[in-house]
Amino acid sequence: METLSKTDLAGLNDRVKDGKHVLFFTAGWCPDCAFIKPAMPEIERDFADYQFIKVDRDENIDLAANLGIMGIPSFVAYKDGQEIGRFVNKDRKTKEQVESFLRSL
């Protein structure tokens, strides 16, 4: 999984302008993020048509605020620069819930 360097909204828009991407908002201190992290390699394999990008919420706090990411872990999906879905809340997420979200896109 690629890690997004510190960026702003314009930088993010440039990064996701082509193809299908899923942003995974996380933080090192977040226990619910640590809960889903072991499942991420399998989720990435099962949804290989998406490029998964890890976004450190603390490093990109302004970007997260601009996107309305108030709780983590959260997922935001893009296709050719357009947001196509989001699974954003402060709750712990299971592998099944993340896969269900991705299948719904």
N, C-alpha and C positions, 0 to 999 in steps of 0.2 A: 504494500500500500504506500503510495506516495504521500509525503507530508508537505502540506502547503506552508511555505515560508510566510513570515509576517507580510500582510498585504492589505489593500483597501478594496472597496467595492469594484473600482475600475480594473484593478489587477485580477480580481476573481473573475469578473466578466470576461476578461481576455483569456483566462485559463480555461474556462468552460465553454468557449464560443463554438467549438467543434466537437461533435461526438456526444456520448452519454456519460454523465458523471454523477457520482453520489458523494456528497460531502458528509463526513463523519465528524461531528463536533464532539470533542472530548477534552479532558484535562487530567493531568497526572494525579491529582488529589481526589478524583471522583470515583467513589466505590461502585456506582452503577455503571460507569464507563468500563471499569476493570471487570465487571461481571460479563459484559458482552464481548470484550476484546478477544477472548479465546475462540469465540465462534466466528470472528470476522474472516479468517482465511478461508473457511469453508463457504461462507456467504459469498465472498469474492469469487471463488471457483464456480459456484452455482449460478452466479449472475455475471459471467465473464464479459458480457457485452457492455458492462459499465466499468468505467475507470473510477476506482474508489480513492478518495483523497481525505486524509486525516487532517483535521483542522484543530489546532490547540486553541481552545476558547480563550484562555488567558492571554496568549500571545496575540490573538486576533480579536480582542475584546470589542473594538470599534466595529469591525466587520460583523461580528456576532450580533451586536446591538442593531446595526443597520438592517440585518436580515431578520430581526425579531427572535433571535435564539436566546431565550431566557433560561431554558433548562437543558441539561445535558445528561446522558448522551442524546444527540439529535441527529437526524439524517435529512438532507435536502438533495433532491434529484434534479438534474438539468439534462436537457437534450438540445444540442446546438444553441446553447446560450440562454435558453428559456427554462425557467423553473417549471417542472412538470409534476412535482409532488413534494410533500414534506411530512415527516414523522417527528414532530417537535413537541416535546413536553418534558417535564422534570422526572418522569417515572422511569424505573428500571425497565429495560426492554429485553425480551427473550429473543433467541435466534428465530423462533417461529414467527414472532411479531414482526421482526425486521424483514424476513422473507415474505410474509404476507403483504407488507407495505410495498416491497419491490415488485411482487407479482401484480399488484393493483395498478402499476404505472402504465 
